[in-house]
Amino acid sequence: MSSTANIRSLLSRIRKLEREVVVLRSENELLKSKLGPARWRFDGRKAEQFIQTLIGGEIKRRSSPFDLILPSGKTFEIKYSNLNPAVDTEITLRWNWRHILGSNGSKRFDQLLLLGTQDPQYRNYYDDPESPCVIFDVPFRDVDSLMCGSLIWINTNPVRFRRAVHRELICKYQITRKALVERYRERVGSEVDPDPRRVK
């Protein structure tokens, strides 16, 4: 193998390791906030911080038309859902992401990141079973087609689909933490040094 090929191989390996470090760092921060064997202290703000540890960027104020912006100018709206009962008599659970475009429908952004707490009964069927949450990455142009009124909702079963929106989110927009890092994290100027005091 030539020296040039060796260098390319090493650079590729370095980039892969950098992505893995970012994912492990975010996981470590969340482990500090773990409550008991299977509960996570997660809310909208923690979801924003979780995404920030993965892709960098700046978290904006509540009044902003988006939640996070990268140095390149790419913007993200980040929504989080706990597990919610779908029907009282069934074990099926649901993710509900409300007010996707804000209370007055005026929010504008490049990407919508939907985060939902992992459903333990299906954990091994999600793309990233070790993640504390399932992540969906939706371009703004596709958001309207997924909405039901002002919200987006699907049940947590990743293999049995009853609605087109459910199938589309699971099969088309689901993304792992590593893939999210590879897709959006910028190598220069966006490095975040998470302060463990912020994620408790």
Protein Blocks (a to p, Z undefined) as FASTA:
>chain_A
ZZklmmmmmmmmmmmmmmmmmmmmmmmmmmmmpgcjkbccddfklmmmmmmmmngpjddd
fkbcbfbdcfkopacdddddddddfblkbmbdcdddehklojnopaccfbdcddddddfk
lmmmpmblmbmbdcddddfklmmmmpghjaccddfbfkbcfbfklmmmmmmmgccfklmm
mmmmcfehpaccddfklmZZ
